[in-house]
């Protein structure tokens, strides 16, 4: 049986009047390197996330949202609604022939903005090419003259491009990059409060280097770039939560909570150097870059006051390709035919309805990156909430074996295993043939040794 996984959509222009009538604001926040173990609402015992926990209490918390293991593949996937075998080329690149959620929402009358991490290639014209009216980002090239030669990175004294120019030295010398991105986003919300807006906030927190924040005692004398101080990681998580709180507070202050869908997720799992304790006493080692749960299972919280469900915990599967059709459906633009996507909308689940939940999610991971050993983890899998099948035949009961140490050789007596195996085989068989660019797939044993080496 052939698996049908494409979703056909068309995005027809709206009249000016329609584009301003009854359309909700859309805010998508994506943390950098933050797995589910970093949030109190997902059971963290180490980190303080009161604003995110409150967002979950007032909205829907999804237990099974899956990204790819690394930043660029996840960013390309969430922005275009397609699996990487369709449009992923190289690390740090979003091909210019792609349409993003910002392109499509802008065509529907939305004001659009991105603030935070870019790292998708191009120059000062590229964010506009991909549909963003305004931008304030790090990791964007193209400008020859850097006004402040000491500017660097994304945190203290950051190097930031904003609407076609680098921020000058007097703006960044004593500044903290995450604050500048958040401030810009708040200004965008204020300026567009009377029209529908789409704000995409790919945060630079909590990516390495693990360094102090302005709320840290050591802020005046930050450590070197290679710091792996877990104490600073906890401070970075707390600061990320603080910035989310600022955004929600501003939306509420402008009286827009009932007109705004807020989504929060993470681009991949936590860095492998970070060990976190859960409230149940277990320990989670970050798995960024790996195909394990700790590399691909990320938080997803959706909040829409008066429209979305409140206090709901959903066990439905969500794939990173699902964000684009969800945003487009919320914006009234999910139609009949036009471009082939791999996602399906989870807007009904946000509203507390049954919808059409997925039976599986799929991960194609070929980062094509020459550093960090990430290519060693390249591969494919399909899974549901309990079982995961790799393309090379490895089969795991990940709900009970999250570190994938026991490849199921005999599973006939495990309830549901045989039927799930059959379904997942069909999913993998339906995908185009794998074309491998880099090193061989990392085995389960290699995964285990790799994670043990950083503990």
N, C-alpha and C positions, 0 to 999 in steps of 0.2 A: 504494500500500500504506500502510495506516494504521500509524503508529508507536505501539506500546503502551509507554507509559513510566510508568504508575502502578503502584505496589506497594500491594497491599491487606494491611492488618494489623489485628489485633484484639488488645486488651490486656485479658485476663481476670484478675480478682483471684486472687492466690495465697493459700493458707492461710498462717498464721503460720509453721508448721513449714517449708513449702516455701520461703518467702521467705528463710530463713536457711540452707538446705541446698544446697551446691554452686553458689552464685552467685558469680561473680567480682566483685571490686571494679573500678570503672571510673574512670579519671582522664583527663580531657580538658583539655589545656593548649593555649591558643590565643594566640600572640603577636600584638601589635598592630603592623601595618605592617612585617612582616618577610618579604620575598620569599626565594626559594630561594638567592639569591646571598649571603645572610648566614651560611650554615652551611658549615663546612669539609667536611662529608660531601657537600655539593652542589657543591663545587669552589671555595669562597671562598678568596681569598688574603689578604683584609684583616682578617678577624675571627676571634677565638678562641672556639670553641664545643666544648670537649672533652667536656662532659657530654652534649650532644646528639649529638655524633659517636659517643660510646660507646653511646648508646641505639640509634643506627642500626646499629652493628656487631653489637649483640646482638639486633636485631629486624629489621624490614622497612622499607626506605626506598622510598617511592613517588615515581616520577619525574614523574607526571602527575596532580597534584591541583589542582583549579581552584575558586576562590572567585568572588565578585563583586569589583569594584574598590574597594569602600568598606565601612567598618565596619558600619553598621547593616544594610544589605541582607544582608551575609554572616552577621551574627549571627542575624537572623531566619530565614535559610535553614538554618543549621546546627542551630538549636534546634528547628525545626518539621518539617524534612524536605521543605519545599515550595518551589517556585520563587516568585519575588517577585510574579508576576502574580496569584497566588492570595491572598496575604495581606500584601503589603508596602503600607503606606499613606504614611508620612512618615518622614523622617530622625529618628532618636531615638525611634522608637515600635515597640512590639510589641503588636499588637491584643489586647485582653483576651479575645477569644473563641477564641484559639489555645491548643493544647496543646503543651507542650514535652517534650523528652526527660526533663526532671526530673519533670514531672507523671507521665509514664508509668512511669518507674523507681520513683518513690515509691509508686505504686499496686502495684508488684511487690514491695514490702518493703524497698527501698533507703533508707538515710539519705542525704540530699541536701544539697549545699552549693555555693554560688557565692562566689568571692573574686576581686576585680579590678574590671574595667570593666563597668558596667551600660549606661548610655546607651540605655535602651529605654523611657524614660518611666515614669510612675506615681509612686507614693509608697512609704512605708515598708511598706505591705502588699503591694506588687506582686510582689516576689520570691517570697513565700509563695504568692501566687495562681498563679504559674507553676511551683510544685512544689518550691521550695527551702526545706528546713527551717531552714537557717541562711544568713546572708549577711554579707559584709563587702565593701562596694563603693564606688566613686566614681561620679559622674554619676547620682545618684538624688535626686530631689526629694521634696517632700511634707512635710518637717519645717519648721516656722516658725522655730524658734529655733536659731541657729548659735552654739554656746558660745564659739568662738574666731573672732573676726571677721577675724583675719589668716590663717586657714587658706584654702588655695586649691589648685586643681589636683590633681595626682595624685602628684607626686614629693616635693620638700622641703616640709615643713610642710603636709601634704595635708589635704583636706576629705573625710572618709570617714564613711559610715554603716555601722553594724554592729548588726544585729538590733534595729532600731527606734529607734536613737539615733545622734547624731553622736559620734564619738570626742572626748573632752575635750582641752583644750589641753595638759595634762601628758602625754598619750599621743602627741601629734603634733608638738609644738613642735620637738623635735630628731630627729624620725623621718623615715624615707624610706618613702613609700607602698608601693612594691613589697615592702619587707620586712614591713610590717604585713599585707599580703594573704597573703604566703607563711606567716608565723607562724600566722595564723588557720587556714589550710588544714592546716598540720601538726598543730595542736591538734584539728582535726576528725578527721583520720586517727587520731590517738591515741585519741580518745574513742570511735571507732566501729570499732576494729580487730577486734572480735569479732562484727561483723555486716557484711553487704554494704553498701558505700557507693559513692556517685557524687559525685566531686569535679570541679566544673567551674571551671577557672582561666583566665578570659579576662584575660591579663596587660595591664598598662598600658604596659609596655615593648614596643617601642622607639619609641613615638609621639613626635612633636614636642610640646613644645620639646626640642631636643637639648641636654640639660643634664648636668652632672656627676652621678656616682653617689657613694655613700659610699666607694667604692674609688678615686675620683679625687683628684688633688692639690688641685683647686679646690673640693672639696665644701663647705668652710666659707664660700665666697663664690661661690655659683652665679651665672651670668650672667643677663641678662634673658630674658624669655620668648621673644623672637624669635630666639634664638641658632640658628644653622645650622652649628655647628662640627662637622665630620665626625669630628674626633678624639673628641668626646664621644659621637657615635653609636657608634663602635667600643666605647667604654667601656660604653655602654648594652647593646649586644649581649652583651658579655662578662658583664654583671651578670644579664641575662635567663638566660643559660646557667647561671650560678652558682645561681640560684633553682631552675631545673629540677633541678640536681644535688642540692640540698637535699631536694626532694620525693622523688626516687628513693632517696636515702640513707635517709630516714625510713621509706619503705615497706620497704626491705631490712632496716633495723634491727628493724622489727616482724615480720619473717619473713613478709612478705606478697607478695613479688615473684612467686611462682608462683601467687598467687591474684588478681593485679591486671593488668588490661590498661591500658597507658599509651599514650595517643595525643598526639602533638604536631603542631600545624599553625599557620598564620598566617591572619589574617582577610582580608588582601589584600596587594598588593605594597608594596615599600618606597617611602618618600616621594620625590617627584620631585627633591628637592634633593640626594639622596644618590647619589654615584657610587661604584661598587665594582669592584674588580679580581678577576678569577678566576684560578685557577691556570694556565689555558691562555693567559693574557696578554690576554684580552679584557676589555672594560669594560662594565659594566651600569649604566645609568641607571635609577633607581627610576621606577616607572610607576603608583603609587597613583592611583586615580581614573580611569584610562584602561582601555580594553578590550583593550589589548595584553597579551602574555604577562607583561610586567613588572608589570602591574596585577592579574593574575588567577591566575598560576601560583604556587602556594605550597608550602612543604615539608609533607610528611606522613611522620611516623615512627611506627611501631607496635611496641611491645615487650611481650611477655608471656612471661616466663621459663618454659621447660619446656612451653609450649603453642604459642606462636607460632614461626614460622620464625626462624632466626638467620642474620644476614648476608645476607639476601636483598634484591636490588634489583628492584622490580616496575615494569614498563612499563605495567601496566594503568591505565586511566582511572579517576579518582575525582572525583565531583561533590560539592559541599558538601551536597547533599540526602542523600548516602549515609551521613552520620555517624549520624543518628538510627536508621535500621534496623540499622546495624552494632552500635551500643550495645545496642539492644533484643534483637538476636539473641544477643549475648554474655551478656545478662542473662536469657536463656531466655524472652523474651516476644514473639518474632516468630511470629505465628499466622496465622489465615486471612483474616479480613475485619474491617473496622471503620472505618478512616479512610483516605482517599486520600492517598498520598504520592507523591513523584516520585523517591525514592531507592531504591537497592538495596544490600544489605549487602555489604561487602568483607571480612567476617570470614573467609571461606574463604581469601582471599589472605593474610591475616595468619597463618593457620595453615600457609601454604605449599602450599595446595591450589589447583586451577584455579578453582573457583567458577564464577560466571557473569559474566565481565568485561564491562563496558560496551563498546559499539561507538562511542559518542559521549557528549559532555557538552554541556550547553546553558547559556547565560548570558542571563538577562533582567535588564537594568540600567536602572532608572529611579529614581535616588536621591531625586528630589523634594526637593532641598536648595537653598536660595536663596543659598548662599555658595560661594566657592572655585572656581567655574566647573565643578563636577562634572557639572552637568546637560548640559553641552555634549557629554559622552561617552555620553549615554544611547543604548541600542541593544540589539540581540540578535545573538548568534551561536551556531552549533553547530560542533563540531569533533571531530576525533579526535587521535591523537598527532602527525600531520603537517600536516593541512590544516584550514583554518578558513573557514567561509562565514558572512558577515554577511547579515542579513535584506534589506539593500538591494542584495545581489548581489555585493559584493566577495568575492573568493576568494583566499586566500593559502596558500602553502607555508610555514607558520610555522616548521617545523623548520629550514628553510634561510633564512628571511626573518623573523626574530622581531620586527623593527621594522615589518613590514608596509609596505614601500616599493614592492613590485612586485605590483600586482593582476594576477592571472593572466588574461589575455585569451584566450590559446590554451594549452590544457593537455592536448590529446588525446594528445600524445606522452610525457607524464609518467606513469610507471607508477602505477596506482591512482587517479589524479586524477579521471577521469571517473566511476568507480563511487562514489568517495567524495562527489563533488559531488552525485550523484543521491541518495545516502543522506541527506546533510545537508539537501538541499532538502526531503525528506520529513519530516525531523525538524522543521524550521522550519514547514512547512505544517501539522503536527499540533498546533501550539501555538495557543491562543486569539489572536485578533487583537490586535495591539499598539495600546494606547491611550496616546498620548504626553502627558505632563503638562508637559514643559518645552521647552527649546530644541531645534533640529534636531540630528541626530546629527553628531558630529564626524567629518570625513573623515580618510582616511589622511594626507593632506598637512597638515591641521590638527594631527593628532597629532604628526607629525614636527616641525613648527615649534614646537609647545608644548614638547616635550621639549628641543629645541635651545635654547630660551629660558632654561632653568634649568640648563644645563650650564656 
